[in-house]
Amino acid sequence: MKKWILAASLCCNMAFADVAVVVHPSNGDSLDKVTISRLFLNKAKAFPNGTRAEPVALAEGNAVTDEFNGKVLNKTASQLTAFWSKLVFTGKGQPPKSLGSDAEVLSTVAGNPSAIGYVDAGAVNDSVRVVATF
């Protein structure tokens, strides 16, 4: 019985991949969860060093997006939809640019010193710098 419970818990733990928040390698800022959340929710528009930040996200419905939204933004997909609808309607903001794959996010962040994004931690390569893992 104990072996079965251990096997089940290992299986379930593996179902949720870590999410890596990545920036351009030239970005030397240290970012905590609160700062990352503020950048992705349009509550802050610049990195701590003053450089303008351009968040990019994975498409809605992606498992990594769901993990990021829950662990970092503390919001569900429907809560985020309502949040962004209000900001767009009032002219106070636009959601982060949505990309279709980890590779697209990595390429965008690697090519733009102002970009910040998130990907499955297993997809990270040397073209970007990881600032946090959740």
C-alpha positions in Angstrom: 0.0 0.0 0.0 2.8 2.4 0.9 4.6 1.8 -2.4 1.4 2.5 -4.3 0.9 5.8 -2.5 4.5 6.8 -3.1 4.2 5.9 -6.8 1.0 7.9 -7.1 2.5 10.9 -5.5 5.5 10.8 -7.7 3.3 10.5 -10.8 1.2 13.5 -9.6 4.2 15.6 -8.8 5.6 15.1 -12.3 2.3 16.2 -13.9 3.1 19.9 -13.1 6.2 21.2 -14.7 8.1 24.1 -13.3 7.7 27.4 -14.9 10.8 29.4 -15.6 10.6 33.2 -16.0 13.2 34.4 -18.5 14.8 37.7 -19.6 17.4 38.7 -22.1 21.0 37.7 -20.9 22.0 41.4 -20.6 19.3 42.1 -18.1 21.0 41.9 -14.7 17.9 42.6 -12.5 16.9 40.4 -9.7 13.1 39.8 -9.9 10.9 38.4 -7.2 7.4 37.0 -7.5 5.7 40.3 -6.7 7.7 42.3 -9.3 7.1 39.6 -12.0 3.4 39.7 -11.2 3.3 43.5 -11.4 5.0 43.4 -14.8 2.6 40.8 -16.2 -0.5 42.6 -14.8 0.5 46.0 -16.2 0.9 47.4 -12.7 4.6 48.1 -13.4 6.0 49.1 -16.8 9.7 48.9 -16.2 12.3 46.6 -14.6 13.9 47.7 -11.3 16.8 49.3 -13.3 14.3 51.6 -15.1 14.4 49.8 -18.4 11.0 49.4 -20.0 9.6 45.9 -19.8 7.8 44.1 -22.5 6.1 40.9 -21.2 5.3 38.1 -23.5 3.1 35.1 -22.6 2.2 31.7 -23.9 -1.2 31.3 -25.4 -4.2 30.8 -23.2 -5.1 27.2 -22.6 -1.4 26.1 -22.4 -0.6 24.1 -19.3 2.5 26.3 -18.6 0.3 29.4 -18.8 -2.2 27.9 -16.4 0.7 27.1 -14.0 2.1 30.6 -14.3 -1.3 32.3 -13.9 -2.0 30.3 -10.7 1.5 30.3 -9.1 2.6 33.8 -10.0 -0.4 35.9 -10.8 -2.8 34.1 -8.4 -5.5 34.2 -11.0 -7.5 31.7 -13.0 -7.9 32.1 -16.8 -11.4 33.5 -16.4 -10.2 36.0 -13.8 -7.5 37.2 -16.1 -9.9 37.5 -19.0 -12.1 39.8 -16.9 -9.1 41.7 -15.6 -7.8 42.4 -19.1 -11.3 43.1 -20.6 -11.7 45.9 -18.0 -8.2 47.4 -18.7 -8.6 47.3 -22.5 -12.1 48.7 -22.3 -11.0 51.7 -20.2 -7.9 52.2 -22.3 -5.6 51.6 -19.3 -3.6 48.6 -20.7 -3.2 45.7 -23.1 -2.4 42.1 -22.2 1.1 40.8 -22.8 1.7 39.6 -26.4 0.7 36.0 -26.7 3.0 33.5 -28.4 2.3 29.9 -29.4 5.2 27.9 -28.1 8.1 27.9 -25.6 10.5 28.2 -28.6 8.7 31.4 -29.8 9.0 32.9 -26.3 12.7 32.0 -26.0 13.4 33.5 -29.4 11.5 36.7 -28.6 13.2 37.2 -25.3 16.6 36.3 -26.6 16.2 38.9 -29.3 14.8 41.8 -27.2 16.6 43.2 -24.1 13.3 44.6 -22.9 11.4 41.3 -23.0 10.4 39.1 -20.1 8.5 35.8 -20.6 7.9 32.4 -19.1 8.3 28.9 -20.4 8.4 25.3 -19.3 11.6 25.1 -17.2 12.7 22.1 -19.3 12.7 24.2 -22.5 15.2 26.8 -21.3 18.4 27.2 -23.2 21.5 29.4 -23.1 19.9 32.2 -25.2 18.1 33.6 -22.1 18.6 34.1 -18.4 16.3 32.5 -15.8 15.3 35.0 -13.1 12.8 32.8 -11.2 11.3 29.3 -11.2 7.9 28.5 -9.8 
